[in-house]
């Protein structure tokens, strides 16, 4: 990061090189370029996070215990009807 004295030197050099008429236009263009760079970086980070979440799919073995095993239910078939004694 530039110190206050370094910033003043850079400002004076820019003022001498570009003149007082061009300096606001150059500063505006620099601000727009920095905003565009921030937006691009933010978009890239969001895309990387989305891709990382998409790759974190749970495995079949990690199914919650309250769900029945689908393969076992297919083999067993439906449960037999209950017989009620009167």
PDB file with SEQRES, HELIX, SHEET and CRYST1 records, atoms N, CA, C and O in Angstrom:
SEQRES   1 A   86  UNK UNK UNK UNK UNK UNK UNK UNK UNK UNK UNK UNK UNK          
SEQRES   2 A   86  UNK UNK UNK UNK UNK UNK UNK UNK UNK UNK UNK UNK UNK          
SEQRES   3 A   86  UNK UNK UNK UNK UNK UNK UNK UNK UNK UNK UNK UNK UNK          
SEQRES   4 A   86  UNK UNK UNK UNK UNK UNK UNK UNK UNK UNK UNK UNK UNK          
SEQRES   5 A   86  UNK UNK UNK UNK UNK UNK UNK UNK UNK UNK UNK UNK UNK          
SEQRES   6 A   86  UNK UNK UNK UNK UNK UNK UNK UNK UNK UNK UNK UNK UNK          
SEQRES   7 A   86  UNK UNK UNK UNK UNK UNK UNK UNK                              
HELIX    1 AA1 UNK A    4  UNK A   54  1                                  51    
HELIX    2 AA2 UNK A   60  UNK A   62  5                                   3    
HELIX    3 AA3 UNK A   70  UNK A   76  1                                   7    
CRYST1    1.000    1.000    1.000  90.00  90.00  90.00 P 1           1          
ATOM      1  N   UNK A   1       0.848  -1.168   0.000  1.00  0.00           N  
ATOM      2  CA  UNK A   1       0.000   0.000   0.000  1.00  0.00           C  
ATOM      3  C   UNK A   1       0.894   1.231   0.000  1.00  0.00           C  
ATOM      4  O   UNK A   1       1.964   1.250   0.609  1.00  0.00           O  
ATOM      5  N   UNK A   2       0.430   2.242  -0.691  1.00  0.00           N  
ATOM      6  CA  UNK A   2       1.215   3.471  -0.773  1.00  0.00           C  
ATOM      7  C   UNK A   2       1.032   4.315   0.481  1.00  0.00           C  
ATOM      8  O   UNK A   2      -0.059   4.397   1.045  1.00  0.00           O  
ATOM      9  N   UNK A   3       2.116   4.933   0.897  1.00  0.00           N  
ATOM     10  CA  UNK A   3       2.028   5.849   2.037  1.00  0.00           C  
ATOM     11  C   UNK A   3       1.434   7.174   1.553  1.00  0.00           C  
ATOM     12  O   UNK A   3       1.364   7.411   0.347  1.00  0.00           O  
ATOM     13  N   UNK A   4       1.008   8.036   2.475  1.00  0.00           N  
ATOM     14  CA  UNK A   4       0.437   9.326   2.051  1.00  0.00           C  
ATOM     15  C   UNK A   4       1.411  10.154   1.203  1.00  0.00           C  
ATOM     16  O   UNK A   4       0.985  10.815   0.257  1.00  0.00           O  
ATOM     17  N   UNK A   5       2.686  10.128   1.520  1.00  0.00           N  
ATOM     18  CA  UNK A   5       3.642  10.898   0.717  1.00  0.00           C  
ATOM     19  C   UNK A   5       3.796  10.286  -0.681  1.00  0.00           C  
ATOM     20  O   UNK A   5       3.920  11.019  -1.662  1.00  0.00           O  
ATOM     21  N   UNK A   6       3.789   8.962  -0.778  1.00  0.00           N  
ATOM     22  CA  UNK A   6       3.860   8.304  -2.087  1.00  0.00           C  
ATOM     23  C   UNK A   6       2.627   8.636  -2.922  1.00  0.00           C  
ATOM     24  O   UNK A   6       2.734   8.879  -4.124  1.00  0.00           O  
ATOM     25  N   UNK A   7       1.465   8.645  -2.290  1.00  0.00           N  
ATOM     26  CA  UNK A   7       0.230   8.969  -2.984  1.00  0.00           C  
ATOM     27  C   UNK A   7       0.276  10.398  -3.513  1.00  0.00           C  
ATOM     28  O   UNK A   7      -0.151  10.650  -4.639  1.00  0.00           O  
ATOM     29  N   UNK A   8       0.782  11.329  -2.724  1.00  0.00           N  
ATOM     30  CA  UNK A   8       0.888  12.721  -3.162  1.00  0.00           C  
ATOM     31  C   UNK A   8       1.829  12.848  -4.353  1.00  0.00           C  
ATOM     32  O   UNK A   8       1.550  13.609  -5.279  1.00  0.00           O  
ATOM     33  N   UNK A   9       2.936  12.116  -4.341  1.00  0.00           N  
ATOM     34  CA  UNK A   9       3.886  12.159  -5.456  1.00  0.00           C  
ATOM     35  C   UNK A   9       3.239  11.611  -6.725  1.00  0.00           C  
ATOM     36  O   UNK A   9       3.385  12.195  -7.799  1.00  0.00           O  
ATOM     37  N   UNK A  10       2.524  10.490  -6.605  1.00  0.00           N  
ATOM     38  CA  UNK A  10       1.850   9.906  -7.767  1.00  0.00           C  
ATOM     39  C   UNK A  10       0.806  10.882  -8.304  1.00  0.00           C  
ATOM     40  O   UNK A  10       0.685  11.051  -9.517  1.00  0.00           O  
ATOM     41  N   UNK A  11       0.049  11.528  -7.411  1.00  0.00           N  
ATOM     42  CA  UNK A  11      -0.961  12.492  -7.834  1.00  0.00           C  
ATOM     43  C   UNK A  11      -0.317  13.669  -8.565  1.00  0.00           C  
ATOM     44  O   UNK A  11      -0.816  14.088  -9.610  1.00  0.00           O  
ATOM     45  N   UNK A  12       0.782  14.210  -8.034  1.00  0.00           N  
ATOM     46  CA  UNK A  12       1.457  15.341  -8.678  1.00  0.00           C  
ATOM     47  C   UNK A  12       2.022  14.951 -10.043  1.00  0.00           C  
ATOM     48  O   UNK A  12       1.934  15.733 -10.990  1.00  0.00           O  
ATOM     49  N   UNK A  13       2.597  13.763 -10.157  1.00  0.00           N  
ATOM     50  CA  UNK A  13       3.100  13.293 -11.451  1.00  0.00           C  
ATOM     51  C   UNK A  13       1.965  13.140 -12.463  1.00  0.00           C  
ATOM     52  O   UNK A  13       2.112  13.523 -13.624  1.00  0.00           O  
ATOM     53  N   UNK A  14       0.836  12.581 -12.027  1.00  0.00           N  
ATOM     54  CA  UNK A  14      -0.309  12.426 -12.929  1.00  0.00           C  
ATOM     55  C   UNK A  14      -0.841  13.789 -13.349  1.00  0.00           C  
ATOM     56  O   UNK A  14      -1.228  13.970 -14.503  1.00  0.00           O  
ATOM     57  N   UNK A  15      -0.865  14.742 -12.435  1.00  0.00           N  
ATOM     58  CA  UNK A  15      -1.327  16.086 -12.746  1.00  0.00           C  
ATOM     59  C   UNK A  15      -0.402  16.741 -13.768  1.00  0.00           C  
ATOM     60  O   UNK A  15      -0.873  17.406 -14.690  1.00  0.00           O  
ATOM     61  N   UNK A  16       0.899  16.559 -13.614  1.00  0.00           N  
ATOM     62  CA  UNK A  16       1.853  17.138 -14.565  1.00  0.00           C  
ATOM     63  C   UNK A  16       1.776  16.449 -15.936  1.00  0.00           C  
ATOM     64  O   UNK A  16       1.864  17.113 -16.969  1.00  0.00           O  
ATOM     65  N   UNK A  17       1.613  15.127 -15.944  1.00  0.00           N  
ATOM     66  CA  UNK A  17       1.583  14.391 -17.209  1.00  0.00           C  
ATOM     67  C   UNK A  17       0.290  14.603 -17.999  1.00  0.00           C  
ATOM     68  O   UNK A  17       0.331  14.796 -19.214  1.00  0.00           O  
ATOM     69  N   UNK A  18      -0.846  14.568 -17.321  1.00  0.00           N  
ATOM     70  CA  UNK A  18      -2.129  14.598 -18.019  1.00  0.00           C  
ATOM     71  C   UNK A  18      -2.832  15.943 -17.965  1.00  0.00           C  
ATOM     72  O   UNK A  18      -3.701  16.209 -18.796  1.00  0.00           O  
ATOM     73  N   UNK A  19      -2.490  16.785 -17.030  1.00  0.00           N  
ATOM     74  CA  UNK A  19      -3.132  18.098 -16.923  1.00  0.00           C  
ATOM     75  C   UNK A  19      -4.417  18.013 -16.120  1.00  0.00           C  
ATOM     76  O   UNK A  19      -4.984  16.935 -15.943  1.00  0.00           O  
ATOM     77  N   UNK A  20      -4.873  19.178 -15.630  1.00  0.00           N  
ATOM     78  CA  UNK A  20      -6.068  19.189 -14.784  1.00  0.00           C  
ATOM     79  C   UNK A  20      -7.357  18.853 -15.537  1.00  0.00           C  
ATOM     80  O   UNK A  20      -8.339  18.447 -14.915  1.00  0.00           O  
ATOM     81  N   UNK A  21      -7.372  19.016 -16.865  1.00  0.00           N  
ATOM     82  CA  UNK A  21      -8.591  18.713 -17.632  1.00  0.00           C  
ATOM     83  C   UNK A  21      -8.784  17.203 -17.812  1.00  0.00           C  
ATOM     84  O   UNK A  21      -9.911  16.709 -17.766  1.00  0.00           O  
ATOM     85  N   UNK A  22      -7.693  16.482 -18.014  1.00  0.00           N  
ATOM     86  CA  UNK A  22      -7.774  15.051 -18.298  1.00  0.00           C  
ATOM     87  C   UNK A  22      -7.810  14.181 -17.042  1.00  0.00           C  
ATOM     88  O   UNK A  22      -8.258  13.036 -17.097  1.00  0.00           O  
ATOM     89  N   UNK A  23      -7.350  14.703 -15.930  1.00  0.00           N  
ATOM     90  CA  UNK A  23      -7.230  13.901 -14.710  1.00  0.00           C  
ATOM     91  C   UNK A  23      -8.571  13.327 -14.225  1.00  0.00           C  
ATOM     92  O   UNK A  23      -8.610  12.149 -13.871  1.00  0.00           O  
ATOM     93  N   UNK A  24      -9.680  14.100 -14.191  1.00  0.00           N  
ATOM     94  CA  UNK A  24     -10.956  13.498 -13.756  1.00  0.00           C  
ATOM     95  C   UNK A  24     -11.437  12.376 -14.687  1.00  0.00           C  
ATOM     96  O   UNK A  24     -11.983  11.375 -14.222  1.00  0.00           O  
ATOM     97  N   UNK A  25     -11.231  12.545 -16.003  1.00  0.00           N  
ATOM     98  CA  UNK A  25     -11.649  11.503 -16.951  1.00  0.00           C  
ATOM     99  C   UNK A  25     -10.831  10.232 -16.734  1.00  0.00           C  
ATOM    100  O   UNK A  25     -11.384   9.133 -16.774  1.00  0.00           O  
ATOM    101  N   UNK A  26      -9.555  10.361 -16.511  1.00  0.00           N  
ATOM    102  CA  UNK A  26      -8.680   9.209 -16.280  1.00  0.00           C  
ATOM    103  C   UNK A  26      -9.046   8.519 -14.964  1.00  0.00           C  
ATOM    104  O   UNK A  26      -9.081   7.291 -14.890  1.00  0.00           O  
ATOM    105  N   UNK A  27      -9.315   9.310 -13.934  1.00  0.00           N  
ATOM    106  CA  UNK A  27      -9.705   8.732 -12.641  1.00  0.00           C  
ATOM    107  C   UNK A  27     -11.028   7.972 -12.775  1.00  0.00           C  
ATOM    108  O   UNK A  27     -11.185   6.904 -12.182  1.00  0.00           O  
ATOM    109  N   UNK A  28     -11.975   8.507 -13.543  1.00  0.00           N  
ATOM    110  CA  UNK A  28     -13.263   7.835 -13.761  1.00  0.00           C  
ATOM    111  C   UNK A  28     -13.053   6.510 -14.486  1.00  0.00           C  
ATOM    112  O   UNK A  28     -13.646   5.497 -14.115  1.00  0.00           O  
ATOM    113  N   UNK A  29     -12.211   6.516 -15.517  1.00  0.00           N  
ATOM    114  CA  UNK A  29     -11.933   5.284 -16.258  1.00  0.00           C  
ATOM    115  C   UNK A  29     -11.239   4.251 -15.374  1.00  0.00           C  
ATOM    116  O   UNK A  29     -11.523   3.056 -15.457  1.00  0.00           O  
ATOM    117  N   UNK A  30     -10.344   4.716 -14.544  1.00  0.00           N  
ATOM    118  CA  UNK A  30      -9.661   3.811 -13.615  1.00  0.00           C  
ATOM    119  C   UNK A  30     -10.658   3.199 -12.629  1.00  0.00           C  
ATOM    120  O   UNK A  30     -10.583   2.007 -12.330  1.00  0.00           O  
ATOM    121  N   UNK A  31     -11.590   4.014 -12.126  1.00  0.00           N  
ATOM    122  CA  UNK A  31     -12.625   3.511 -11.216  1.00  0.00           C  
ATOM    123  C   UNK A  31     -13.523   2.486 -11.881  1.00  0.00           C  
ATOM    124  O   UNK A  31     -13.870   1.473 -11.274  1.00  0.00           O  
ATOM    125  N   UNK A  32     -13.907   2.748 -13.145  1.00  0.00           N  
ATOM    126  CA  UNK A  32     -14.746   1.789 -13.879  1.00  0.00           C  
ATOM    127  C   UNK A  32     -14.005   0.470 -14.107  1.00  0.00           C  
ATOM    128  O   UNK A  32     -14.591  -0.607 -13.998  1.00  0.00           O  
ATOM    129  N   UNK A  33     -12.725   0.564 -14.422  1.00  0.00           N  
ATOM    130  CA  UNK A  33     -11.932  -0.653 -14.641  1.00  0.00           C  
ATOM    131  C   UNK A  33     -11.818  -1.461 -13.348  1.00  0.00           C  
ATOM    132  O   UNK A  33     -11.903  -2.688 -13.371  1.00  0.00           O  
ATOM    133  N   UNK A  34     -11.627  -0.777 -12.230  1.00  0.00           N  
ATOM    134  CA  UNK A  34     -11.541  -1.486 -10.947  1.00  0.00           C  
ATOM    135  C   UNK A  34     -12.881  -2.120 -10.589  1.00  0.00           C  
ATOM    136  O   UNK A  34     -12.912  -3.241 -10.081  1.00  0.00           O  
ATOM    137  N   UNK A  35     -13.993  -1.424 -10.845  1.00  0.00           N  
ATOM    138  CA  UNK A  35     -15.320  -1.988 -10.585  1.00  0.00           C  
ATOM    139  C   UNK A  35     -15.558  -3.229 -11.440  1.00  0.00           C  
ATOM    140  O   UNK A  35     -16.090  -4.230 -10.960  1.00  0.00           O  
ATOM    141  N   UNK A  36     -15.159  -3.157 -12.711  1.00  0.00           N  
ATOM    142  CA  UNK A  36     -15.310  -4.306 -13.608  1.00  0.00           C  
ATOM    143  C   UNK A  36     -14.478  -5.489 -13.104  1.00  0.00           C  
ATOM    144  O   UNK A  36     -14.931  -6.633 -13.150  1.00  0.00           O  
ATOM    145  N   UNK A  37     -13.269  -5.212 -12.628  1.00  0.00           N  
ATOM    146  CA  UNK A  37     -12.408  -6.275 -12.114  1.00  0.00           C  
ATOM    147  C   UNK A  37     -13.020  -6.911 -10.863  1.00  0.00           C  
ATOM    148  O   UNK A  37     -12.968  -8.130 -10.702  1.00  0.00           O  
ATOM    149  N   UNK A  38     -13.599  -6.096  -9.979  1.00  0.00           N  
ATOM    150  CA  UNK A  38     -14.249  -6.629  -8.777  1.00  0.00           C  
ATOM    151  C   UNK A  38     -15.445  -7.493  -9.143  1.00  0.00           C  
ATOM    152  O   UNK A  38     -15.639  -8.562  -8.565  1.00  0.00           O  
ATOM    153  N   UNK A  39     -16.260  -7.031 -10.113  1.00  0.00           N  
ATOM    154  CA  UNK A  39     -17.431  -7.803 -10.526  1.00  0.00           C  
ATOM    155  C   UNK A  39     -17.012  -9.135 -11.134  1.00  0.00           C  
ATOM    156  O   UNK A  39     -17.635 -10.165 -10.876  1.00  0.00           O  
ATOM    157  N   UNK A  40     -15.958  -9.113 -11.941  1.00  0.00           N  
ATOM    158  CA  UNK A  40     -15.465 -10.343 -12.560  1.00  0.00           C  
ATOM    159  C   UNK A  40     -14.950 -11.308 -11.494  1.00  0.00           C  
ATOM    160  O   UNK A  40     -15.221 -12.507 -11.554  1.00  0.00           O  
ATOM    161  N   UNK A  41     -14.215 -10.789 -10.531  1.00  0.00           N  
ATOM    162  CA  UNK A  41     -13.693 -11.623  -9.452  1.00  0.00           C  
ATOM    163  C   UNK A  41     -14.827 -12.221  -8.631  1.00  0.00           C  
ATOM    164  O   UNK A  41     -14.797 -13.402  -8.288  1.00  0.00           O  
ATOM    165  N   UNK A  42     -15.828 -11.400  -8.317  1.00  0.00           N  
ATOM    166  CA  UNK A  42     -16.982 -11.873  -7.545  1.00  0.00           C  
ATOM    167  C   UNK A  42     -17.734 -12.968  -8.315  1.00  0.00           C  
ATOM    168  O   UNK A  42     -18.129 -13.979  -7.735  1.00  0.00           O  
ATOM    169  N   UNK A  43     -17.925 -12.762  -9.611  1.00  0.00           N  
ATOM    170  CA  UNK A  43     -18.604 -13.754 -10.443  1.00  0.00           C  
ATOM    171  C   UNK A  43     -17.802 -15.062 -10.493  1.00  0.00           C  
ATOM    172  O   UNK A  43     -18.378 -16.147 -10.418  1.00  0.00           O  
ATOM    173  N   UNK A  44     -16.494 -14.956 -10.616  1.00  0.00           N  
ATOM    174  CA  UNK A  44     -15.635 -16.141 -10.662  1.00  0.00           C  
ATOM    175  C   UNK A  44     -15.714 -16.912  -9.352  1.00  0.00           C  
ATOM    176  O   UNK A  44     -15.818 -18.139  -9.356  1.00  0.00           O  
ATOM    177  N   UNK A  45     -15.663 -16.190  -8.225  1.00  0.00           N  
ATOM    178  CA  UNK A  45     -15.724 -16.858  -6.919  1.00  0.00           C  
ATOM    179  C   UNK A  45     -17.075 -17.553  -6.731  1.00  0.00           C  
ATOM    180  O   UNK A  45     -17.126 -18.671  -6.217  1.00  0.00           O  
ATOM    181  N   UNK A  46     -18.171 -16.899  -7.143  1.00  0.00           N  
ATOM    182  CA  UNK A  46     -19.486 -17.531  -7.031  1.00  0.00           C  
ATOM    183  C   UNK A  46     -19.561 -18.794  -7.877  1.00  0.00           C  
ATOM    184  O   UNK A  46     -20.125 -19.798  -7.440  1.00  0.00           O  
ATOM    185  N   UNK A  47     -19.001 -18.757  -9.082  1.00  0.00           N  
ATOM    186  CA  UNK A  47     -19.024 -19.929  -9.956  1.00  0.00           C  
ATOM    187  C   UNK A  47     -18.199 -21.070  -9.353  1.00  0.00           C  
ATOM    188  O   UNK A  47     -18.599 -22.231  -9.429  1.00  0.00           O  
ATOM    189  N   UNK A  48     -17.065 -20.747  -8.763  1.00  0.00           N  
ATOM    190  CA  UNK A  48     -16.230 -21.777  -8.144  1.00  0.00           C  
ATOM    191  C   UNK A  48     -16.945 -22.401  -6.940  1.00  0.00           C  
ATOM    192  O   UNK A  48     -16.880 -23.615  -6.750  1.00  0.00           O  
ATOM    193  N   UNK A  49     -17.620 -21.595  -6.134  1.00  0.00           N  
ATOM    194  CA  UNK A  49     -18.366 -22.125  -4.987  1.00  0.00           C  
ATOM    195  C   UNK A  49     -19.523 -23.006  -5.451  1.00  0.00           C  
ATOM    196  O   UNK A  49     -19.800 -24.042  -4.848  1.00  0.00           O  
ATOM    197  N   UNK A  50     -20.201 -22.588  -6.534  1.00  0.00           N  
ATOM    198  CA  UNK A  50     -21.313 -23.391  -7.066  1.00  0.00           C  
ATOM    199  C   UNK A  50     -20.802 -24.732  -7.579  1.00  0.00           C  
ATOM    200  O   UNK A  50     -21.433 -25.765  -7.354  1.00  0.00           O  
ATOM    201  N   UNK A  51     -19.670 -24.721  -8.264  1.00  0.00           N  
ATOM    202  CA  UNK A  51     -19.090 -25.971  -8.773  1.00  0.00           C  
ATOM    203  C   UNK A  51     -18.649 -26.872  -7.626  1.00  0.00           C  
ATOM    204  O   UNK A  51     -18.804 -28.091  -7.703  1.00  0.00           O  
ATOM    205  N   UNK A  52     -18.109 -26.293  -6.574  1.00  0.00           N  
ATOM    206  CA  UNK A  52     -17.686 -27.096  -5.418  1.00  0.00           C  
ATOM    207  C   UNK A  52     -18.897 -27.724  -4.734  1.00  0.00           C  
ATOM    208  O   UNK A  52     -18.838 -28.881  -4.316  1.00  0.00           O  
ATOM    209  N   UNK A  53     -19.992 -26.978  -4.617  1.00  0.00           N  
ATOM    210  CA  UNK A  53     -21.206 -27.542  -4.005  1.00  0.00           C  
ATOM    211  C   UNK A  53     -21.795 -28.641  -4.873  1.00  0.00           C  
ATOM    212  O   UNK A  53     -22.329 -29.618  -4.348  1.00  0.00           O  
ATOM    213  N   UNK A  54     -21.710 -28.502  -6.198  1.00  0.00           N  
ATOM    214  CA  UNK A  54     -22.252 -29.520  -7.102  1.00  0.00           C  
ATOM    215  C   UNK A  54     -21.459 -30.820  -6.992  1.00  0.00           C  
ATOM    216  O   UNK A  54     -22.017 -31.899  -7.189  1.00  0.00           O  
ATOM    217  N   UNK A  55     -20.178 -30.731  -6.685  1.00  0.00           N  
ATOM    218  CA  UNK A  55     -19.347 -31.929  -6.560  1.00  0.00           C  
ATOM    219  C   UNK A  55     -19.487 -32.601  -5.207  1.00  0.00           C  
ATOM    220  O   UNK A  55     -18.969 -33.702  -5.018  1.00  0.00           O  
ATOM    221  N   UNK A  56     -20.160 -31.983  -4.272  1.00  0.00           N  
ATOM    222  CA  UNK A  56     -20.330 -32.542  -2.934  1.00  0.00           C  
ATOM    223  C   UNK A  56     -21.637 -33.325  -2.837  1.00  0.00           C  
ATOM    224  O   UNK A  56     -22.437 -33.079  -1.934  1.00  0.00           O  
ATOM    225  N   UNK A  57     -21.862 -34.265  -3.756  1.00  0.00           N  
ATOM    226  CA  UNK A  57     -23.082 -35.059  -3.709  1.00  0.00           C  
ATOM    227  C   UNK A  57     -22.919 -36.152  -2.665  1.00  0.00           C  
ATOM    228  O   UNK A  57     -21.863 -36.778  -2.588  1.00  0.00           O  
ATOM    229  N   UNK A  58     -23.935 -36.387  -1.870  1.00  0.00           N  
ATOM    230  CA  UNK A  58     -23.819 -37.430  -0.844  1.00  0.00           C  
ATOM    231  C   UNK A  58     -23.790 -38.810  -1.492  1.00  0.00           C  
ATOM    232  O   UNK A  58     -24.434 -39.037  -2.516  1.00  0.00           O  
ATOM    233  N   UNK A  59     -23.051 -39.716  -0.896  1.00  0.00           N  
ATOM    234  CA  UNK A  59     -22.970 -41.067  -1.438  1.00  0.00           C  
ATOM    235  C   UNK A  59     -24.211 -41.854  -1.038  1.00  0.00           C  
ATOM    236  O   UNK A  59     -24.936 -41.460  -0.125  1.00  0.00           O  
ATOM    237  N   UNK A  60     -24.452 -42.970  -1.727  1.00  0.00           N  
ATOM    238  CA  UNK A  60     -25.617 -43.809  -1.440  1.00  0.00           C  
ATOM    239  C   UNK A  60     -25.480 -44.452  -0.069  1.00  0.00           C  
ATOM    240  O   UNK A  60     -26.474 -44.645   0.631  1.00  0.00           O  
ATOM    241  N   UNK A  61     -24.253 -44.783   0.317  1.00  0.00           N  
ATOM    242  CA  UNK A  61     -24.038 -45.423   1.609  1.00  0.00           C  
ATOM    243  C   UNK A  61     -24.329 -44.485   2.768  1.00  0.00           C  
ATOM    244  O   UNK A  61     -24.570 -44.938   3.887  1.00  0.00           O  
ATOM    245  N   UNK A  62     -24.309 -43.197   2.517  1.00  0.00           N  
ATOM    246  CA  UNK A  62     -24.533 -42.229   3.588  1.00  0.00           C  
ATOM    247  C   UNK A  62     -26.002 -41.814   3.676  1.00  0.00           C  
ATOM    248  O   UNK A  62     -26.310 -40.722   4.154  1.00  0.00           O  
ATOM    249  N   UNK A  63     -26.910 -42.683   3.216  1.00  0.00           N  
ATOM    250  CA  UNK A  63     -28.341 -42.374   3.282  1.00  0.00           C  
ATOM    251  C   UNK A  63     -28.785 -42.322   4.740  1.00  0.00           C  
ATOM    252  O   UNK A  63     -28.269 -43.066   5.574  1.00  0.00           O  
ATOM    253  N   UNK A  64     -29.731 -41.453   5.049  1.00  0.00           N  
ATOM    254  CA  UNK A  64     -30.213 -41.375   6.432  1.00  0.00           C  
ATOM    255  C   UNK A  64     -30.786 -42.713   6.881  1.00  0.00           C  
ATOM    256  O   UNK A  64     -31.359 -43.434   6.065  1.00  0.00           O  
ATOM    257  N   UNK A  65     -30.646 -43.062   8.154  1.00  0.00           N  
ATOM    258  CA  UNK A  65     -31.062 -44.383   8.628  1.00  0.00           C  
ATOM    259  C   UNK A  65     -32.572 -44.597   8.587  1.00  0.00           C  
ATOM    260  O   UNK A  65     -33.009 -45.747   8.592  1.00  0.00           O  
ATOM    261  N   UNK A  66     -33.386 -43.548   8.547  1.00  0.00           N  
ATOM    262  CA  UNK A  66     -34.835 -43.729   8.561  1.00  0.00           C  
ATOM    263  C   UNK A  66     -35.386 -44.126   7.197  1.00  0.00           C  
ATOM    264  O   UNK A  66     -36.554 -44.500   7.097  1.00  0.00           O  
ATOM    265  N   UNK A  67     -34.562 -44.054   6.133  1.00  0.00           N  
ATOM    266  CA  UNK A  67     -35.025 -44.455   4.815  1.00  0.00           C  
ATOM    267  C   UNK A  67     -34.712 -45.932   4.596  1.00  0.00           C  
ATOM    268  O   UNK A  67     -33.620 -46.385   4.941  1.00  0.00           O  
ATOM    269  N   UNK A  68     -35.648 -46.691   4.028  1.00  0.00           N  
ATOM    270  CA  UNK A  68     -35.372 -48.111   3.788  1.00  0.00           C  
ATOM    271  C   UNK A  68     -34.385 -48.276   2.642  1.00  0.00           C  
ATOM    272  O   UNK A  68     -34.276 -47.412   1.773  1.00  0.00           O  
ATOM    273  N   UNK A  69     -33.680 -49.375   2.650  1.00  0.00           N  
ATOM    274  CA  UNK A  69     -32.756 -49.700   1.576  1.00  0.00           C  
ATOM    275  C   UNK A  69     -33.587 -50.106   0.372  1.00  0.00           C  
ATOM    276  O   UNK A  69     -34.341 -51.076   0.443  1.00  0.00           O  
ATOM    277  N   UNK A  70     -33.462 -49.375  -0.738  1.00  0.00           N  
ATOM    278  CA  UNK A  70     -34.312 -49.621  -1.902  1.00  0.00           C  
ATOM    279  C   UNK A  70     -34.055 -50.986  -2.522  1.00  0.00           C  
ATOM    280  O   UNK A  70     -35.005 -51.647  -2.940  1.00  0.00           O  
ATOM    281  N   UNK A  71     -32.819 -51.427  -2.597  1.00  0.00           N  
ATOM    282  CA  UNK A  71     -32.510 -52.720  -3.183  1.00  0.00           C  
ATOM    283  C   UNK A  71     -33.151 -53.853  -2.376  1.00  0.00           C  
ATOM    284  O   UNK A  71     -33.674 -54.807  -2.952  1.00  0.00           O  
ATOM    285  N   UNK A  72     -33.113 -53.752  -1.075  1.00  0.00           N  
ATOM    286  CA  UNK A  72     -33.679 -54.804  -0.232  1.00  0.00           C  
ATOM    287  C   UNK A  72     -35.197 -54.835  -0.379  1.00  0.00           C  
ATOM    288  O   UNK A  72     -35.780 -55.919  -0.392  1.00  0.00           O  
ATOM    289  N   UNK A  73     -35.852 -53.687  -0.491  1.00  0.00           N  
ATOM    290  CA  UNK A  73     -37.309 -53.663  -0.622  1.00  0.00           C  
ATOM    291  C   UNK A  73     -37.742 -54.226  -1.962  1.00  0.00           C  
ATOM    292  O   UNK A  73     -38.807 -54.836  -2.058  1.00  0.00           O  
ATOM    293  N   UNK A  74     -36.936 -54.035  -3.000  1.00  0.00           N  
ATOM    294  CA  UNK A  74     -37.282 -54.577  -4.303  1.00  0.00           C  
ATOM    295  C   UNK A  74     -37.251 -56.100  -4.257  1.00  0.00           C  
ATOM    296  O   UNK A  74     -38.098 -56.751  -4.870  1.00  0.00           O  
ATOM    297  N   UNK A  75     -36.286 -56.680  -3.538  1.00  0.00           N  
ATOM    298  CA  UNK A  75     -36.158 -58.127  -3.472  1.00  0.00           C  
ATOM    299  C   UNK A  75     -37.257 -58.748  -2.614  1.00  0.00           C  
ATOM    300  O   UNK A  75     -37.778 -59.812  -2.948  1.00  0.00           O  
ATOM    301  N   UNK A  76     -37.603 -58.105  -1.540  1.00  0.00           N  
ATOM    302  CA  UNK A  76     -38.579 -58.673  -0.619  1.00  0.00           C  
ATOM    303  C   UNK A  76     -39.997 -58.542  -1.141  1.00  0.00           C  
ATOM    304  O   UNK A  76     -40.828 -59.411  -0.877  1.00  0.00           O  
ATOM    305  N   UNK A  77     -40.285 -57.511  -1.851  1.00  0.00           N  
ATOM    306  CA  UNK A  77     -41.639 -57.269  -2.315  1.00  0.00           C  
ATOM    307  C   UNK A  77     -42.451 -56.598  -1.215  1.00  0.00           C  
ATOM    308  O   UNK A  77     -41.911 -56.261  -0.162  1.00  0.00           O  
ATOM    309  N   UNK A  78     -43.729 -56.406  -1.450  1.00  0.00           N  
ATOM    310  CA  UNK A  78     -44.557 -55.748  -0.441  1.00  0.00           C  
ATOM    311  C   UNK A  78     -44.769 -56.660   0.759  1.00  0.00           C  
ATOM    312  O   UNK A  78     -44.704 -57.882   0.621  1.00  0.00           O  
ATOM    313  N   UNK A  79     -45.017 -56.100   1.912  1.00  0.00           N  
ATOM    314  CA  UNK A  79     -45.244 -56.927   3.099  1.00  0.00           C  
ATOM    315  C   UNK A  79     -46.547 -57.717   2.946  1.00  0.00           C  
ATOM    316  O   UNK A  79     -47.488 -57.241   2.311  1.00  0.00           O  
ATOM    317  N   UNK A  80     -46.607 -58.917   3.523  1.00  0.00           N  
ATOM    318  CA  UNK A  80     -47.829 -59.736   3.415  1.00  0.00           C  
ATOM    319  C   UNK A  80     -48.968 -59.057   4.172  1.00  0.00           C  
ATOM    320  O   UNK A  80     -48.732 -58.352   5.153  1.00  0.00           O  
ATOM    321  N   UNK A  81     -50.197 -59.270   3.719  1.00  0.00           N  
ATOM    322  CA  UNK A  81     -51.331 -58.665   4.417  1.00  0.00           C  
ATOM    323  C   UNK A  81     -51.477 -59.246   5.815  1.00  0.00           C  
ATOM    324  O   UNK A  81     -51.240 -60.434   6.033  1.00  0.00           O  
ATOM    325  N   UNK A  82     -51.856 -58.425   6.727  1.00  0.00           N  
ATOM    326  CA  UNK A  82     -52.026 -58.864   8.115  1.00  0.00           C  
ATOM    327  C   UNK A  82     -53.351 -59.592   8.264  1.00  0.00           C  
ATOM    328  O   UNK A  82     -54.380 -59.152   7.751  1.00  0.00           O  
ATOM    329  N   UNK A  83     -53.310 -60.705   8.970  1.00  0.00           N  
ATOM    330  CA  UNK A  83     -54.545 -61.454   9.217  1.00  0.00           C  
ATOM    331  C   UNK A  83     -55.045 -61.080  10.600  1.00  0.00           C  
ATOM    332  O   UNK A  83     -54.314 -61.128  11.589  1.00  0.00           O  
ATOM    333  N   UNK A  84     -56.293 -60.714  10.635  1.00  0.00           N  
ATOM    334  CA  UNK A  84     -56.902 -60.343  11.916  1.00  0.00           C  
ATOM    335  C   UNK A  84     -57.733 -61.526  12.429  1.00  0.00           C  
ATOM    336  O   UNK A  84     -58.548 -62.066  11.682  1.00  0.00           O  
ATOM    337  N   UNK A  85     -57.548 -61.925  13.646  1.00  0.00           N  
ATOM    338  CA  UNK A  85     -58.366 -62.988  14.217  1.00  0.00           C  
ATOM    339  C   UNK A  85     -59.542 -62.344  14.930  1.00  0.00           C  
ATOM    340  O   UNK A  85     -59.391 -61.353  15.644  1.00  0.00           O  
ATOM    341  N   UNK A  86     -60.711 -62.924  14.721  1.00  0.00           N  
ATOM    342  CA  UNK A  86     -61.913 -62.359  15.307  1.00  0.00           C  
ATOM    343  C   UNK A  86     -62.339 -63.022  16.568  1.00  0.00           C  
ATOM    344  O   UNK A  86     -63.345 -62.633  17.161  1.00  0.00           O  
TER     345      UNK A  86                                                      
END                                                                             
